[in-house]
Amino acid sequence: MSVDVDKAARPPQDAPPPLPEPIKAVPVRHYGRWVAALLVIAVLALLVRAFATGNVNWDAIPDYLFNSDILRGLRNTLLITVLSMVIGVVLGVILAVMRQSKNPVTSTVAWFYIWFFRGTPVYVQLFLWFNLGLVFQYIDIMPIYKDEWSDFMTPFLCALLGLGLNEAAYMAEICRAGLTAVDEGQTEAAHALGMSHGKTLRRIVVPQAMRVIVPPTGNEVINMLKTSSLVIAVQYYDLLQSAQNVGRDSGVVVEMLILAAVWYLVATSVLSVGQYYLERHYARGSSRQLPLTPLQKAKAKLSGGFNRSAAGGA
């Protein structure tokens, strides 16, 4: 009796195929990352040590944190920032519409305005406003107001015009970019329905353009808060001026400059949070599902941890 050796060695037809060996995934070792991290930590440690052992009176910073003069300067800084941005946004929208106008006079005037104010430093513009008395000796608005230029152009008004009119040039380009980002078919459809040009801008174009306009505008607000420190050149009493005055009187000049930097950081952080939620508000029309906010993520992690602990206890 003969036996077929090949047939005996062959596995049955209905037997499952053998399982493949598990893959051993070996992560790639990034030694350069560890070296870079160690170098960064070492540099930070050296900086912290240098500032900690330096000849700086750190105790003076919390002592003057809520000083009345410092808070007055902070209030004036926030005031000039808000008012300058209001002027910049309103005038910037007008200039953006003028730039897109088919009227060659209005478009040329808007282009010249943007060219001049973007092409000259704001520091120079502040001095020009302050010294325009060489050209206009009197302000004569016949039935309303009449006075000399030196009395009319106060440090506050000089700072407001210098910052606000300069900001309008940048906001005009931001607004123009947002308006051109809206598809022209939206405007054509609105005109086909009988809507006027102004109504089309208010109801159709501008709401859609806000998604493009808001992020750079938020950056401009933060930049305006820091740029407002230049108004010290025209003797406006802002946060930097108050810090210098307090530092000179108390003998802690550098410490008060650090204190001013702390207040600037606090203000810009608050503005950054507001910018984040404003961008999120105008992104609702373009995103089907908005990402979770940091607060929502924290709540989700906390609720997930409580649920896991409850399940473990059960």
C-alpha positions in Angstrom: 0.0 0.0 0.0 1.6 3.3 -1.2 1.1 6.6 0.4 1.2 9.9 -1.4 3.8 11.9 0.6 2.9 15.3 -1.0 -0.8 14.8 -0.3 -0.1 13.8 3.3 2.1 16.9 3.8 -0.4 19.2 2.2 -2.8 20.9 4.8 -6.5 20.2 4.4 -8.4 22.4 2.0 -10.7 23.8 4.6 -8.0 24.8 7.1 -7.6 28.6 7.8 -4.4 30.2 6.5 -1.7 30.7 9.0 -1.7 34.1 10.8 1.1 36.5 9.9 3.6 37.3 12.5 2.9 40.5 14.4 4.7 43.6 13.1 7.2 45.1 15.6 6.9 48.8 15.1 10.1 50.5 16.2 9.6 54.3 16.6 12.1 56.5 14.9 14.5 58.0 17.4 14.8 61.7 17.0 18.0 62.5 18.9 18.1 66.0 17.4 14.8 66.9 19.1 16.2 65.9 22.5 19.4 67.9 22.0 17.4 71.0 20.9 15.1 70.6 23.9 18.0 70.4 26.3 19.6 73.5 24.7 16.4 75.5 25.0 15.9 74.5 28.6 19.6 75.4 29.4 19.2 78.8 27.8 16.0 79.5 29.7 17.6 78.4 32.9 20.5 80.8 32.3 18.1 83.7 31.6 16.0 83.0 34.7 19.2 82.8 36.8 20.5 86.1 35.3 17.3 88.0 36.0 17.0 86.4 39.5 20.5 87.3 40.5 20.6 90.7 38.7 20.5 94.1 40.5 16.7 94.4 40.0 14.3 95.2 42.9 11.6 92.7 42.1 9.7 93.6 45.3 8.9 97.0 43.8 6.9 95.6 41.0 4.0 94.2 43.1 4.2 97.3 45.3 3.4 99.6 42.4 1.2 97.3 40.4 -2.0 99.1 41.3 -0.5 102.5 41.8 -2.9 105.3 41.0 -0.6 106.9 38.5 0.0 103.6 36.8 -3.7 102.8 36.6 -4.4 106.2 35.2 -1.8 105.7 32.5 -3.3 102.3 31.7 -6.8 103.8 31.5 -5.6 106.4 29.1 -3.8 103.8 27.0 -6.9 101.7 26.7 -9.0 104.8 25.9 -6.7 106.0 23.1 -6.5 102.5 21.7 -10.3 102.0 21.5 -11.0 105.4 20.1 -8.2 105.2 17.5 -9.4 101.8 16.3 -13.0 103.1 16.0 -11.7 105.9 13.8 -9.5 103.5 11.9 -12.2 100.9 11.3 -14.9 103.4 10.2 -12.6 105.4 8.0 -11.0 102.2 6.7 -14.3 100.9 5.5 -15.1 104.2 3.7 -11.7 104.2 2.1 -12.1 100.5 1.0 -15.4 101.3 -0.7 -13.8 104.4 -2.3 -11.0 102.3 -3.6 -13.5 100.0 -5.3 -15.6 102.8 -6.7 -15.8 103.3 -10.4 -15.4 107.1 -9.8 -11.8 107.9 -10.7 -11.7 110.9 -8.3 -12.8 109.0 -5.2 -10.6 105.9 -6.0 -7.6 108.2 -6.6 -8.1 110.1 -3.4 -8.4 106.8 -1.4 -5.2 105.4 -3.1 -3.3 108.6 -2.3 -4.4 108.6 1.3 -3.3 104.9 1.8 -0.1 105.6 0.0 0.8 108.5 2.2 -0.1 107.2 5.6 1.3 103.7 5.0 4.5 105.2 3.6 5.4 107.4 6.5 6.1 106.3 10.1 3.4 107.0 12.7 6.1 108.6 14.9 6.6 111.2 12.2 2.9 111.7 11.7 2.4 112.5 15.4 5.0 115.2 15.3 3.5 116.6 12.1 0.1 116.9 13.7 1.6 118.5 16.8 3.5 121.1 14.7 0.9 121.9 12.0 0.5 125.3 13.7 3.1 126.5 11.3 0.5 126.1 8.5 -2.8 126.6 10.3 -2.3 129.2 12.9 -6.1 129.3 13.8 -8.9 126.9 13.7 -11.9 128.9 12.6 -15.2 127.0 12.3 -17.3 130.1 12.1 -20.5 129.3 14.0 -19.0 126.6 16.2 -15.4 127.0 17.2 -12.5 129.4 16.8 -9.1 129.1 18.6 -5.4 129.0 18.0 -3.9 125.8 16.8 -1.6 125.3 19.8 -4.7 125.4 22.1 -6.8 123.3 19.8 -4.3 120.5 19.2 -4.0 119.0 22.7 -1.8 116.0 23.3 -5.0 113.8 23.4 -6.3 115.1 20.1 -2.9 114.8 18.5 -2.5 111.2 19.7 -6.0 110.4 18.5 -5.6 111.8 15.0 -2.1 110.5 14.6 -3.0 106.9 15.6 -6.5 106.8 14.1 -5.8 108.2 10.7 -2.7 106.1 10.3 -4.6 103.0 11.3 -7.3 103.8 8.7 -4.8 103.3 5.9 -4.1 99.7 7.1 -7.8 98.9 7.8 -8.7 100.1 4.3 -6.5 97.4 2.8 -7.8 94.8 5.2 -11.4 95.7 4.4 -10.7 95.8 0.7 -9.2 92.3 0.9 -12.3 91.1 2.7 -14.7 92.7 0.2 -12.9 91.2 -2.8 -12.9 87.8 -1.2 -16.7 87.6 -1.6 -17.7 86.0 -4.9 -19.0 88.6 -7.4 -22.0 86.3 -8.1 -23.3 87.3 -4.7 -23.4 91.0 -5.8 -24.9 90.1 -9.2 -27.6 88.0 -7.6 -28.5 90.8 -5.1 -28.7 93.4 -7.9 -30.9 91.0 -9.9 -33.3 90.9 -7.0 -33.5 94.7 -7.1 -31.2 95.5 -4.2 -29.3 98.8 -4.3 -25.5 98.9 -4.1 -25.5 100.2 -0.5 -28.0 97.6 0.6 -26.0 94.8 -1.1 -22.9 95.8 0.8 -24.7 95.9 4.1 -26.8 92.8 3.8 -24.8 90.5 1.5 -21.1 91.4 1.0 -20.0 92.8 4.4 -21.4 89.9 6.6 -19.5 87.4 4.4 -16.4 89.5 4.3 -16.2 89.7 8.1 -14.8 86.2 8.2 -11.8 87.5 6.4 -11.6 90.9 8.0 -11.9 90.0 11.7 -8.6 88.0 12.2 -6.2 90.8 10.8 -8.3 93.4 12.6 -7.8 91.7 15.9 -4.1 91.8 15.2 -4.3 95.5 14.4 -6.1 96.1 17.8 -3.2 94.4 19.6 -0.7 96.2 17.5 -2.5 99.5 18.2 -2.3 98.9 22.0 1.5 98.6 21.7 1.9 101.4 19.2 0.1 103.8 21.5 3.3 103.9 23.6 4.6 106.3 20.9 2.2 109.1 22.0 4.8 109.9 24.7 6.4 111.9 22.0 3.5 114.4 22.0 3.3 114.4 25.9 0.1 112.3 26.2 0.0 110.7 29.6 -0.2 106.9 28.8 1.0 103.8 30.5 4.6 104.2 29.4 4.7 107.9 30.5 3.2 107.0 33.9 5.8 104.2 34.4 8.6 106.5 33.6 7.3 109.2 36.0 6.8 106.8 38.8 10.2 105.1 38.2 12.0 108.5 38.2 10.3 109.6 41.4 10.8 106.3 43.3 14.3 105.5 41.9 13.2 102.1 40.3 13.2 103.1 36.6 13.9 99.6 35.2 11.4 98.0 37.5 8.7 100.3 36.4 9.4 99.5 32.7 9.0 95.8 33.6 5.8 96.7 35.3 4.6 98.5 32.2 5.5 95.4 30.1 3.4 93.3 32.5 0.4 95.5 32.1 0.8 95.5 28.3 1.0 91.7 28.4 -2.2 91.5 30.5 -4.1 93.8 28.1 -2.9 92.0 25.0 -3.9 88.6 26.5 -7.4 89.8 27.2 -7.7 91.2 23.7 -6.4 87.9 22.2 -9.1 86.0 24.0 -11.8 88.4 22.7 -10.3 88.0 19.2 -10.5 84.2 19.4 -14.2 84.2 20.3 -15.0 86.9 17.7 -13.3 84.8 15.0 -15.2 81.8 16.2 -18.5 83.7 15.9 -17.9 84.7 12.3 -16.6 81.3 11.3 -20.0 79.7 11.9 -21.1 80.2 8.3 -18.0 78.5 6.8 -17.5 75.6 9.2 -20.0 72.8 9.7 -18.7 72.0 13.2 -16.7 74.5 15.2 -13.8 73.1 17.2 -14.2 73.0 21.0 -13.0 76.1 22.9 -10.3 75.6 25.6 -13.0 75.8 28.2 -15.1 73.2 26.5 -12.1 70.9 26.1 -11.4 71.3 29.9 -15.0 70.5 30.7 -15.0 67.5 28.4 -11.8 66.1 30.0 -13.2 66.7 33.5 -16.5 65.0 32.7 -14.7 62.1 31.1 -12.5 61.7 34.2 -15.5 61.7 36.5 -17.3 59.2 34.3 -14.3 56.8 34.3 -14.0 57.1 38.1 -17.7 56.5 38.5 -17.5 53.4 36.3 -14.5 52.1 38.2 -16.3 52.5 41.5 -19.4 50.7 40.2 
